[in-house]
C-alpha cells in the first residue's frame, strides 16, 4: 500500500511504516495537482499537516483513499465529517505535540517578563552605542515564581502547561466548560512526582485573578477574548496564544497593549495567518513565532510514530 506524506513525516515514522511493508512517498505535491497525483499513483493513505487542504472535492475525486491523517491536533484543513461519511478513516495525533506547545508557552512567558523579545530587536541596532541606556530600560523584569497563571482551556495542552507552571512555583488556575477538575501529575527527572488537584473556575474569575493568561482552546466561531474581557483583567497582565488564530481580537489586543492594560503578549497563531496584520508584527510588546508550537524534533518523531501505528492498526485486517 502507498502512503503520501504530503507535508512530510519524521524518519522514525517512515521506518515504522516501511518495516511493515508500506511504501512511503514524501514528495510535496502542489494543491492543484494533488488529486491527479493521488489517482495516478494509487495512493491509499494521505498524510498532511496544516499546509495541505483536504476538502470535499478531493475526497470525491480520490475513491482509492482509505485513510486521511493529520500530523497534529487541529483538523480544520480537513472536511472530517464528510470524509468519514465516505467510509474514509480520519486520524490525528492529539497527544504527541502537547509538551512541545507547553514549552513554547513558557518560552514566550520567560521572554516577556524579561523583555527578551524587545531586547533582541534593539541590541543589534543600539547595543554598541546605547548599552547603558538599554540596560536601564530592561532592568525591571519580574520572576514567574509565585505569580498566578490562568489557563483558558484545560485539555491535554492546558494540563501540560500546568505541570510546567507548578514545577517552577506558580499558582495555577484554570477554566474549561467541559472539565470540572483535574489531577496534575508533576514528574521530576529522578522518578519522583507530586499530584496537584485543580478545580476549574468561570473564565471571568480567571481573567480577574491571573497575572498571566494562556489560551488552549480549539478554533471558535467568535472571539474568546474581546474588549470586555480585557477590561476586567489585571493591569499589566501578560497574554499568550499558542492555540488558534482568531481566539483573541487582535485589534483590541493592540489597543490593550498600547494603553498598558496588557504588558506584553506572546503569539504563535494569528487571525490573518499566514499573513499576520502589520500592526501585530511591528508591535514591540508582542513576542512573535510563526506557528511553531508543535515544531520540535521530539514532537515530530512522536507524531510520525503515532500516525504510523494508527495506520498499521487500521489497515492490518484489510492487508491480512
N, C-alpha and C positions, 0 to 999 in steps of 0.2 A: 504493500500500500504506500501511496505517496503523500507526503506532508509538505505543504508550502508554508514556511515561516516567513511571511512577507515583511514583517518588521523586525526580523532577527530572533534568535533564540540562543541561549548560552551553550557553550561547548558541552557542559555537563548534561544538559537536556538532550542534545544531539546524540551523545554517546549512549544514553539510556535507550533512546528510540532505535538507533542503529543496531545496538546489541539485541534488540527484539525484532530485527529484520524489517524495520520501516526505512523507506528511502526519504531522507530529509533534504529539501531544497531550500536554500537560503537566499535565492535571487530576490531582489526587491523589484517587484513589478509595479509599474505606474498604475494608478487607479483606473484610468480609462482603458488599459489593456488587460486588466485583471480577469475579467470574465472569459475572454478568449484564451488566456494563458491557462486558466484552471481547466477549461474544457479540452483544449488541445493536449494538455499533459496528463489528463485524467487524474486530477488531484482529489484525494479523499478527505483530507483534513486541511483547513486553512487556519493558521495561527497569526494573530495580529496583536499589536499593542494599541496605541492611540492614533497612529497616523492613518492606517487603512480603514476605510468605511465599508461596512458590510450591511448593505441596505436591501430592501425588497427586490430591486431589480437584479442584483447579483444572486440572491437566493433563488429567485425564479429561474434564472438563466443557467444555473450550475446544479443540475439534478444529481450529479455524482457525489456532491458534498455530503459527508456523514457527520462531521464534527466541525464546529467553529470554536476556536479557543482564543481567549483574551488573556495575554500575559499582564496581569494586574487586577485591580479591583473593579473599577467602574467599567460599565459596558454600554455607555451612551453612544458609542460609534457602531453599535450592532443592533439590528432590529431583532431583539432577542425573542419576543413572543411570537413574531411571525416565523422565525426560523424553527422554533420548537413546534409550531403548528404544522410545519412541513416535515416533521419527524427528524429534524437535524438536532443533534446534541449541541448545546452551547455551554461551554465551561469557562471558568476563570480561576484566578489564584488569589483568593481574598486574604490569606494569612501571610503569604510569602514576603510581602514588602512592608508589613506593619512596622517592624522595628526600624527600618531604614527611614521611613517617613517620620517616625517619632524622633529620631536623632536629628533630622533636618529642622524640626521644630526648635530644638534646643540650640542648633547652630544659629538660627535667627535670634533666639532669645538671648544667648550669651553675647552675640554680636551687638544686639540692640542696647542692652544695658551698659555696654562699654563703648558704644558709638563706633564699632569697628567698620560698619558699612560706610559711614561718612569719613572716618579717618583714612580708610583705604582709598577713597576718592581724592582726598586732599593732600596726603603725604607725598605722593609722586609729584604733585604740582608745586607745593609750597614747603615741603619738609626741609629743604636745604637753606631756605631763607627765612621761614617763619616758624622754626621748630619750637621756640618757647611759647609763642602765641598758640600754636596748635596744642601743645601740652596743657596749657591752661584751659583751652576750650573743651578738651576731652577728659578733664581731671575729675569730673563729678559723676562718675559712674556709680552703679549700685550692684549689690550681690543678689542672686536669686534665692539663696538660702534664707528661710524664714518668711518669704513672700508667699502670697496666695495665687495659685494658678487655677483659673476657671476653664474647664474643658466643656465645650459645647458639642455634644455627640460622643457618647460613651460606648462605642463599639470596639472593634479589635484595635484600631489605631489609637483611639482615645485612651484605652486601657494601657497600651504600651507607653504612651506619653506619661500617664500617671505613674508608672513604675519608675521612669527616669526622674520625674519630679520628686517623688518620695525619697528616692535614693540620694538626692542632693539636699534634702532637708526642707522641701517646700510643703506648704499646706495645699492639699488638692480638694477642690470642689467641682462637681460635675452636674450637667443637665442632659437628660435624654428622655424623649417621650416614651420609649419602649423598654428602658432599663430602669428598674427600681433601685437596685443596689448591686454592687459587685465586690467580690473578694479579689484584691490585687496582690499578687504574689511577687514580691521584690526579691530577686535572686542575686547572690553575690558570687564572685569568681571561685570561692572555695567550697561551694555546695551549700552554704548556709543561706537561709532566706527568712523573710518575715511576711506575714499576711496582714493586710490592712483592708478593712471593710469600708467602702464608700457608698453612702446613700445619695442618690441624685436629688436635685432640688429644681424648682421652677427656674427657667432661664433668666428671668428678670432679677431673681435673687443672686444668681451667679454674677450677672453684669454689675450689680451694685457693689459686690464684695471683692471682686478679683482685682489683683494688681496687674495681672497679665491674663489674656484671653486667647485661647487657641480653638479653632474650629475643625471639626472632624465629622462632617455631615455629607450625605450624598447630594447629588445635583438636585436643585429645588426649582419650582416654578417662580417663586418670589424670593426676595432677599431675606436672609436670616438676620442680618444686621443692617438696620436702617437708621435714619436720623434720630428717631425717638429712642432707639437703643443706645446710641452714642450719648444722648442727653443724660441717661441715668448711670453711666459708667463713672468710675472714679476719675478725677483729674490726673492726667499723667499716665494713664493706662497704656500698656503695650498690647498689640493685637497681631496674631499670626494666623495666616490662612494657607494651609498646605492641602486643602480638601478639593474644592472645585471652584472655578471662576463663577462669579455671579451670586455667591452666597453673601458677599459684602457689597453694599452700594459704594462703589469706588469714588464717586463724586462726593458723597457725604464723608467718606474716609479722609479724602484730601482736605475737605473743609475742617474736619476734626483735628487733623494734624496741624493745619495752619493756625488754628485757634489755640492749640496747646492742650486741648482736651485729651487727645491721644499723643503720647510722647514719641512713639515710633511704631512702625508696622513691619512685618515680615511677610512677603507674598511669594508663593511658589506657583500660584494659579491666578488667572486674570479673567475679568469679564470679557475682554475682546481678544482673547487668545486665538491665534498666535500673533496678533498684532496689538499688544497692550497699549492703552492710552498713554500719550506722551506725557501728560501731567502726572501720571503714576511713575513712569520710568525716570523722570527728571526730578522727582521729589527727594530731597536729601535726607528725609526722615524715614524713608522706606528702604528696607533691605530686600534685595531682589534676587530671585533664582528662576531659571526658565523651565519650570515644571519638572524638577529632577528628584522628587520625593522618593521614588522607588529605584532611582538610578545609582545603585551601588553594586559592586561586583558580587557581594554576598547575596543580595536580593535577586539579582538576575540569575544566579545559579539556582536558588531555591525555586524561582518562577519556572525556569526551564525544566527542572526535575519534576516539579509538581504537575506541570502540563503533560509531560511525558508519561507519568504514572497514570494520570487520568485517561489519557488516550489508550494506553495499553489495556487498562481495565475495561474500558467501554467496547473496544474492538476485539478483545480476546475471543469472546464467544463466536463472533462472526468469522474470525480467521480460522478458528478450530473447526 
